[in-house]
Amino acid sequence: MKLLDVVALLEDLPELGLYRGQVGTIVEEYEPGAFEIEFSDLTGRAYAIETLTDNQLMVLYHQPIRERPKVEA
């Protein structure tokens, strides 16, 4: 995962008002595996900005990929 990747939330976080499947963008990487994610509506207005870990997220791809990205242990 890297800056500006589009990601989907993998778990419900009701205390933050966020739920599995919501889509956001990585806007900052604080340390390996810890990212600030901006969640925006269809007009581009941010409705949540939260710090999440890579195990709470999956990268979304909007085009074919030639090779499945390697997952580091």
MMTF fields as JSON, N, C-alpha, C and O atoms, coordinates in Angstrom:
{
  "mmtfVersion": "1.0.0",
  "mmtfProducer": "UNKNOWN",
  "numBonds": 291,
  "numAtoms": 292,
  "numGroups": 73,
  "numChains": 1,
  "numModels": 1,
  "chainsPerModel": [1],
  "groupsPerChain": [73],
  "chainIdList": ["A"],
  "bondAtomList": [4, 2, 8, 6, 12, 10, 16, 14, 20, 18, 24, 22, 28, 26, 32, 30, 36, 34, 40, 38, 44, 42, 48, 46, 52, 50, 56, 54, 60, 58, 64, 62, 68, 66, 72, 70, 76, 74, 80, 78, 84, 82, 88, 86, 92, 90, 96, 94, 100, 98, 104, 102, 108, 106, 112, 110, 116, 114, 120, 118, 124, 122, 128, 126, 132, 130, 136, 134, 140, 138, 144, 142, 148, 146, 152, 150, 156, 154, 160, 158, 164, 162, 168, 166, 172, 170, 176, 174, 180, 178, 184, 182, 188, 186, 192, 190, 196, 194, 200, 198, 204, 202, 208, 206, 212, 210, 216, 214, 220, 218, 224, 222, 228, 226, 232, 230, 236, 234, 240, 238, 244, 242, 248, 246, 252, 250, 256, 254, 260, 258, 264, 262, 268, 266, 272, 270, 276, 274, 280, 278, 284, 282, 288, 286],
  "bondOrderList": [1, 1, 1, 1, 1, 1, 1, 1, 1, 1, 1, 1, 1, 1, 1, 1, 1, 1, 1, 1, 1, 1, 1, 1, 1, 1, 1, 1, 1, 1, 1, 1, 1, 1, 1, 1, 1, 1, 1, 1, 1, 1, 1, 1, 1, 1, 1, 1, 1, 1, 1, 1, 1, 1, 1, 1, 1, 1, 1, 1, 1, 1, 1, 1, 1, 1, 1, 1, 1, 1, 1, 1],
  "groupList": [{"groupName": "MET", "atomNameList": ["N", "CA", "C", "O"], "elementList": ["N", "C", "C", "O"], "formalChargeList": [0, 0, 0, 0], "bondAtomList": [1, 0, 2, 1, 3, 2], "bondOrderList": [1, 1, 2], "singleLetterCode": "M", "chemCompType": "L-PEPTIDE LINKING"}, {"groupName": "LYS", "atomNameList": ["N", "CA", "C", "O"], "elementList": ["N", "C", "C", "O"], "formalChargeList": [0, 0, 0, 0], "bondAtomList": [1, 0, 2, 1, 3, 2], "bondOrderList": [1, 1, 2], "singleLetterCode": "K", "chemCompType": "L-PEPTIDE LINKING"}, {"groupName": "LEU", "atomNameList": ["N", "CA", "C", "O"], "elementList": ["N", "C", "C", "O"], "formalChargeList": [0, 0, 0, 0], "bondAtomList": [1, 0, 2, 1, 3, 2], "bondOrderList": [1, 1, 2], "singleLetterCode": "L", "chemCompType": "L-PEPTIDE LINKING"}, {"groupName": "ASP", "atomNameList": ["N", "CA", "C", "O"], "elementList": ["N", "C", "C", "O"], "formalChargeList": [0, 0, 0, 0], "bondAtomList": [1, 0, 2, 1, 3, 2], "bondOrderList": [1, 1, 2], "singleLetterCode": "D", "chemCompType": "L-PEPTIDE LINKING"}, {"groupName": "VAL", "atomNameList": ["N", "CA", "C", "O"], "elementList": ["N", "C", "C", "O"], "formalChargeList": [0, 0, 0, 0], "bondAtomList": [1, 0, 2, 1, 3, 2], "bondOrderList": [1, 1, 2], "singleLetterCode": "V", "chemCompType": "L-PEPTIDE LINKING"}, {"groupName": "ALA", "atomNameList": ["N", "CA", "C", "O"], "elementList": ["N", "C", "C", "O"], "formalChargeList": [0, 0, 0, 0], "bondAtomList": [1, 0, 2, 1, 3, 2], "bondOrderList": [1, 1, 2], "singleLetterCode": "A", "chemCompType": "L-PEPTIDE LINKING"}, {"groupName": "GLU", "atomNameList": ["N", "CA", "C", "O"], "elementList": ["N", "C", "C", "O"], "formalChargeList": [0, 0, 0, 0], "bondAtomList": [1, 0, 2, 1, 3, 2], "bondOrderList": [1, 1, 2], "singleLetterCode": "E", "chemCompType": "L-PEPTIDE LINKING"}, {"groupName": "PRO", "atomNameList": ["N", "CA", "C", "O"], "elementList": ["N", "C", "C", "O"], "formalChargeList": [0, 0, 0, 0], "bondAtomList": [1, 0, 2, 1, 3, 2], "bondOrderList": [1, 1, 2], "singleLetterCode": "P", "chemCompType": "L-PEPTIDE LINKING"}, {"groupName": "GLY", "atomNameList": ["N", "CA", "C", "O"], "elementList": ["N", "C", "C", "O"], "formalChargeList": [0, 0, 0, 0], "bondAtomList": [1, 0, 2, 1, 3, 2], "bondOrderList": [1, 1, 2], "singleLetterCode": "G", "chemCompType": "PEPTIDE LINKING"}, {"groupName": "TYR", "atomNameList": ["N", "CA", "C", "O"], "elementList": ["N", "C", "C", "O"], "formalChargeList": [0, 0, 0, 0], "bondAtomList": [1, 0, 2, 1, 3, 2], "bondOrderList": [1, 1, 2], "singleLetterCode": "Y", "chemCompType": "L-PEPTIDE LINKING"}, {"groupName": "ARG", "atomNameList": ["N", "CA", "C", "O"], "elementList": ["N", "C", "C", "O"], "formalChargeList": [0, 0, 0, 0], "bondAtomList": [1, 0, 2, 1, 3, 2], "bondOrderList": [1, 1, 2], "singleLetterCode": "R", "chemCompType": "L-PEPTIDE LINKING"}, {"groupName": "GLN", "atomNameList": ["N", "CA", "C", "O"], "elementList": ["N", "C", "C", "O"], "formalChargeList": [0, 0, 0, 0], "bondAtomList": [1, 0, 2, 1, 3, 2], "bondOrderList": [1, 1, 2], "singleLetterCode": "Q", "chemCompType": "L-PEPTIDE LINKING"}, {"groupName": "THR", "atomNameList": ["N", "CA", "C", "O"], "elementList": ["N", "C", "C", "O"], "formalChargeList": [0, 0, 0, 0], "bondAtomList": [1, 0, 2, 1, 3, 2], "bondOrderList": [1, 1, 2], "singleLetterCode": "T", "chemCompType": "L-PEPTIDE LINKING"}, {"groupName": "ILE", "atomNameList": ["N", "CA", "C", "O"], "elementList": ["N", "C", "C", "O"], "formalChargeList": [0, 0, 0, 0], "bondAtomList": [1, 0, 2, 1, 3, 2], "bondOrderList": [1, 1, 2], "singleLetterCode": "I", "chemCompType": "L-PEPTIDE LINKING"}, {"groupName": "PHE", "atomNameList": ["N", "CA", "C", "O"], "elementList": ["N", "C", "C", "O"], "formalChargeList": [0, 0, 0, 0], "bondAtomList": [1, 0, 2, 1, 3, 2], "bondOrderList": [1, 1, 2], "singleLetterCode": "F", "chemCompType": "L-PEPTIDE LINKING"}, {"groupName": "SER", "atomNameList": ["N", "CA", "C", "O"], "elementList": ["N", "C", "C", "O"], "formalChargeList": [0, 0, 0, 0], "bondAtomList": [1, 0, 2, 1, 3, 2], "bondOrderList": [1, 1, 2], "singleLetterCode": "S", "chemCompType": "L-PEPTIDE LINKING"}, {"groupName": "ASN", "atomNameList": ["N", "CA", "C", "O"], "elementList": ["N", "C", "C", "O"], "formalChargeList": [0, 0, 0, 0], "bondAtomList": [1, 0, 2, 1, 3, 2], "bondOrderList": [1, 1, 2], "singleLetterCode": "N", "chemCompType": "L-PEPTIDE LINKING"}, {"groupName": "HIS", "atomNameList": ["N", "CA", "C", "O"], "elementList": ["N", "C", "C", "O"], "formalChargeList": [0, 0, 0, 0], "bondAtomList": [1, 0, 2, 1, 3, 2], "bondOrderList": [1, 1, 2], "singleLetterCode": "H", "chemCompType": "L-PEPTIDE LINKING"}],
  "groupTypeList": [0, 1, 2, 2, 3, 4, 4, 5, 2, 2, 6, 3, 2, 7, 6, 2, 8, 2, 9, 10, 8, 11, 4, 8, 12, 13, 4, 6, 6, 9, 6, 7, 8, 5, 14, 6, 13, 6, 14, 15, 3, 2, 12, 8, 10, 5, 9, 5, 13, 6, 12, 2, 12, 3, 16, 11, 2, 0, 4, 2, 9, 17, 11, 7, 13, 10, 6, 10, 7, 1, 4, 6, 5],
  "groupIdList": [1, 2, 3, 4, 5, 6, 7, 8, 9, 10, 11, 12, 13, 14, 15, 16, 17, 18, 19, 20, 21, 22, 23, 24, 25, 26, 27, 28, 29, 30, 31, 32, 33, 34, 35, 36, 37, 38, 39, 40, 41, 42, 43, 44, 45, 46, 47, 48, 49, 50, 51, 52, 53, 54, 55, 56, 57, 58, 59, 60, 61, 62, 63, 64, 65, 66, 67, 68, 69, 70, 71, 72, 73],
  "secStructList": [7, 7, 6, 6, 7, 3, 3, 3, 3, 7, 1, 7, 5, 4, 4, 4, 6, 5, 7, 6, 6, 7, 3, 3, 3, 3, 3, 3, 3, 3, 3, 6, 6, 3, 3, 3, 3, 3, 3, 3, 7, 6, 6, 1, 7, 3, 3, 3, 3, 3, 3, 3, 3, 4, 4, 4, 3, 3, 3, 7, 7, 1, 1, 7, 7, 1, 1, 7, 7, 7, 7, 7, 7],
  "xCoordList": [0.84, 0.0, 0.887, 1.941, 0.425, 1.222, 0.31, -0.905, 0.919, 0.207, -0.679, -0.245, -1.913, -2.942, -3.58, -4.406, -3.228, -3.961, -5.407, -5.684, -6.32, -7.728, -7.911, -7.51, -8.516, -8.648, -10.086, -10.877, -10.413, -11.716, -11.501, -10.535, -12.4, -12.36, -12.808, -13.814, -12.067, -12.361, -13.165, -13.536, -13.44, -14.182, -15.074, -14.838, -16.091, -16.966, -16.268, -15.673, -16.345, -15.829, -16.936, -16.834, -17.998, -19.165, -18.854, -19.526, -17.833, -17.478, -16.937, -16.918, -16.492, -16.005, -17.027, -16.805, -18.146, -19.158, -18.727, -19.194, -17.843, -17.344, -17.666, -17.666, -17.944, -18.374, -17.671, -17.242, -17.567, -16.914, -17.395, -18.593, -16.44, -16.772, -16.671, -16.634, -16.627, -16.493, -15.125, -14.133, -15.09, -13.896, -13.247, -13.92, -11.915, -11.165, -9.863, -9.567, -9.092, -7.807, -6.724, -6.927, -5.576, -4.447, -3.873, -3.439, -3.874, -3.37, -2.085, -1.448, -1.699, -0.448, -0.049, -0.9, 1.262, 1.775, 2.605, 3.594, 2.203, 2.878, 4.067, 5.091, 3.933, 4.986, 4.571, 3.426, 5.462, 5.054, 3.783, 3.741, 2.762, 1.522, 0.509, -0.551, 0.785, -0.157, -0.4, 0.533, -1.661, -2.005, -3.14, -4.009, -3.119, -4.263, -5.113, -4.635, -6.38, -7.303, -8.37, -8.975, -8.599, -9.672, -10.842, -10.688, -11.994, -13.228, -14.041, -14.337, -14.406, -15.13, -16.389, -16.473, -17.376, -18.603, -18.398, -17.303, -19.437, -19.316, -19.043, -18.633, -19.265, -18.967, -17.546, -17.101, -16.826, -15.465, -15.341, -14.238, -16.464, -16.447, -16.052, -16.71, -14.982, -14.528, -15.527, -15.97, -15.879, -16.772, -16.069, -16.621, -14.855, -14.079, -12.62, -12.301, -11.745, -10.305, -9.826, -9.913, -9.313, -8.927, -7.586, -7.214, -6.874, -5.634, -5.972, -6.55, -5.606, -5.926, -4.684, -3.712, -4.723, -3.589, -3.862, -5.006, -2.79, -2.928, -3.79, -4.365, -3.9, -4.754, -6.235, -7.077, -6.569, -7.965, -8.408, -9.563, -7.492, -7.738, -7.352, -6.552, -7.931, -7.47, -7.401, -8.267, -6.369, -6.202, -7.192, -7.384, -7.817, -8.73, -8.009, -7.223, -8.276, -7.659, -8.759, -9.748, -8.589, -9.601, -9.206, -9.811, -8.192, -7.745, -7.138, -6.828, -6.966, -6.358, -4.951, -4.224, -4.59, -3.227, -2.56, -3.182, -1.317, -0.591, -0.195, -0.136, 0.073, 0.534, -0.046, -0.085, -0.488, -1.043, 0.054, 1.148, -0.241, 0.765, 1.191, 0.366, 2.468, 2.985, 2.631, 2.757, 2.189, 1.849, 3.044, 3.491, 3.562, 4.696, 4.208, 3.209, 4.904, 4.512, 4.937, 4.685],
  "yCoordList": [-1.171, 0.0, 1.235, 1.275, 2.237, 3.444, 4.674, 4.557, 5.827, 7.092, 7.144, 6.796, 7.577, 7.762, 6.477, 6.537, 5.314, 4.091, 4.222, 4.788, 3.691, 3.614, 2.295, 1.24, 2.358, 1.18, 1.0, 1.944, -0.218, -0.524, -1.025, -1.733, -0.651, -1.066, -2.521, -2.906, -3.331, -4.755, -5.112, -6.272, -4.156, -4.448, -3.273, -2.136, -3.567, -2.516, -1.802, -2.436, -0.467, 0.363, 1.329, 2.534, 0.792, 1.63, 2.818, 3.847, 2.68, 3.797, 4.983, 6.11, 4.724, 5.778, 6.133, 7.043, 5.413, 5.631, 5.081, 5.552, 4.089, 3.48, 1.995, 1.334, 1.479, 0.092, -0.605, 0.024, -1.921, -2.77, -2.399, -2.267, -2.236, -1.928, -0.461, -0.121, 0.414, 1.832, 2.082, 1.455, 3.007, 3.26, 4.573, 5.582, 4.538, 5.741, 5.799, 4.922, 6.843, 7.061, 7.246, 7.952, 6.616, 6.814, 8.204, 8.507, 9.048, 10.412, 10.643, 11.686, 9.677, 9.793, 8.418, 7.595, 8.172, 6.951, 7.386, 8.104, 6.948, 7.372, 6.488, 6.972, 5.22, 4.231, 3.023, 2.955, 2.067, 0.905, 0.26, -0.149, 0.187, -0.463, 0.433, -0.055, 1.724, 2.657, 3.841, 4.547, 4.042, 5.029, 5.938, 5.527, 7.18, 8.063, 7.902, 8.073, 7.571, 7.317, 8.395, 8.691, 8.98, 9.958, 9.273, 8.727, 9.309, 8.776, 9.958, 10.886, 9.92, 11.028, 10.522, 9.365, 11.423, 11.056, 11.254, 11.611, 11.027, 11.102, 12.504, 12.668, 13.519, 14.895, 15.299, 16.398, 14.405, 14.697, 15.3, 15.626, 15.452, 16.021, 14.945, 13.909, 15.186, 14.218, 14.13, 15.152, 12.912, 12.721, 12.026, 11.951, 11.513, 10.905, 10.853, 10.602, 11.089, 10.909, 10.163, 10.668, 8.945, 8.092, 7.422, 7.185, 7.124, 6.354, 4.882, 4.476, 4.086, 2.661, 1.868, 2.424, 0.57, -0.289, -1.094, -1.248, -1.599, -2.333, -3.582, -4.02, -4.175, -5.365, -5.008, -5.905, -3.729, -3.279, -2.868, -2.489, -2.94, -2.378, -3.343, -4.255, -3.136, -3.815, -2.795, -1.927, -2.903, -1.999, -2.4, -3.586, -1.404, -1.639, -1.329, -0.385, -2.115, -1.932, -1.657, -2.388, -0.595, -0.192, -0.561, -0.092, -1.401, -1.856, -3.245, -3.651, -3.973, -5.301, -5.198, -4.238, -6.192, -6.26, -7.486, -8.54, -7.345, -8.424, -9.531, -10.698, -9.174, -10.139, -9.776, -8.603, -10.759, -10.507, -9.929, -10.488, -8.789, -8.19, -9.171, -9.906, -9.172, -10.04, -9.474, -8.271, -10.339, -9.943, -10.263, -11.409, -9.243, -9.458, -9.93, -9.427, -10.889, -11.442, -10.55, -10.867],
  "zCoordList": [0.0, 0.0, 0.0, 0.634, -0.729, -0.844, -0.951, -1.115, -0.856, -0.937, -2.174, -3.273, -1.993, -3.009, -3.518, -4.429, -2.965, -3.3, -2.834, -1.776, -3.639, -3.256, -2.518, -3.01, -1.339, -0.485, -0.02, -0.028, 0.384, 0.969, 2.389, 2.675, 3.255, 4.65, 4.759, 4.163, 5.517, 5.646, 6.887, 7.061, 7.741, 8.972, 9.348, 8.938, 10.127, 10.655, 11.799, 12.671, 11.789, 12.875, 13.292, 13.062, 13.909, 14.206, 15.109, 15.035, 15.967, 16.843, 16.048, 16.543, 14.8, 13.914, 12.84, 12.041, 12.823, 11.793, 10.438, 9.4, 10.441, 9.207, 9.198, 10.236, 7.984, 7.866, 6.707, 5.741, 6.837, 5.836, 4.433, 4.184, 3.533, 2.15, 1.785, 0.602, 2.777, 2.449, 1.833, 2.207, 0.886, 0.083, 0.485, 0.699, 0.584, 0.922, 0.145, -0.667, 0.404, -0.262, 0.786, 1.773, 0.578, 1.486, 1.228, 0.117, 2.267, 2.122, 2.911, 2.765, 3.748, 4.514, 5.012, 5.351, 5.054, 5.672, 6.871, 6.72, 8.066, 9.29, 9.625, 10.105, 9.376, 9.593, 8.779, 8.333, 8.569, 7.779, 8.358, 9.518, 7.511, 7.92, 8.611, 9.001, 8.783, 9.42, 8.481, 8.096, 8.124, 7.107, 7.565, 8.334, 7.08, 7.241, 5.986, 4.865, 6.201, 5.102, 5.089, 6.119, 3.928, 3.764, 3.062, 1.97, 3.691, 3.121, 2.614, 3.367, 1.32, 0.698, 0.02, -0.393, -0.087, -0.804, -2.306, -2.74, -3.094, -4.549, -5.066, -6.216, -4.238, -4.656, -4.27, -4.6, -3.567, -3.155, -1.768, -1.33, -1.07, 0.277, 1.287, 1.379, 2.041, 3.034, 4.18, 4.705, 4.565, 5.71, 6.867, 7.965, 6.641, 7.727, 7.311, 6.148, 8.265, 8.085, 9.312, 10.431, 9.095, 10.216, 9.95, 8.801, 11.014, 10.926, 11.094, 12.102, 10.095, 10.085, 9.708, 9.197, 9.964, 9.646, 8.377, 7.951, 7.792, 6.539, 6.662, 5.665, 7.859, 7.999, 8.075, 8.102, 8.109, 8.085, 6.69, 6.491, 5.713, 4.386, 3.285, 3.493, 2.103, 0.894, -0.23, -0.346, -1.055, -2.193, -3.28, -3.549, -3.901, -5.019, -6.324, -6.398, -7.337, -8.651, -9.655, -9.716, -10.452, -11.43, -12.852, -13.816, -12.975, -14.283, -14.115, -12.994, -15.206, -15.087, -14.498, -14.752, -13.716, -13.202, -13.803, -13.938, -14.154, -14.827, -13.876, -14.263, -12.646, -11.674, -10.324, -9.952, -9.605, -8.27, -7.376, -7.295, -6.694, -5.811, -4.718, -4.175, -4.407, -3.359, -1.993, -1.76, -1.095, 0.258, 1.137, 1.198, 1.82, 2.701, 4.053, 4.568, 4.63, 5.92, 7.052, 8.215]
}
